[in-house]
């Protein structure tokens, strides 16, 4: 909600992430759904799916964050190089 008020998210992003959170909360409190999914995936307990899934999502998000930071560093380096070439310092 705070991100939406600060206009960091568009309305569509707010709806998307709100829907994701609602689904995750509903599934995490529904033992039959977790037990059924655990049986299909070969886990002994339903809560294991939430734990393993959470770890996988965290690693994926960490990878995406690393990729964005790396791309931003490359763009900054390119911008600094262009500025330096366009505006060379004159020796006195």
Buried (B, 14 or more C-beta within 10 A) or exposed (E): EEEBEEEEBEEEEBEEEEEEEEEBEEBBEEEEBBBEBBEEEEBEEBBBBBEEBEEEEEEEEEEEEEEEEEEEEEEEEEEEEEEEEEEEEEEE
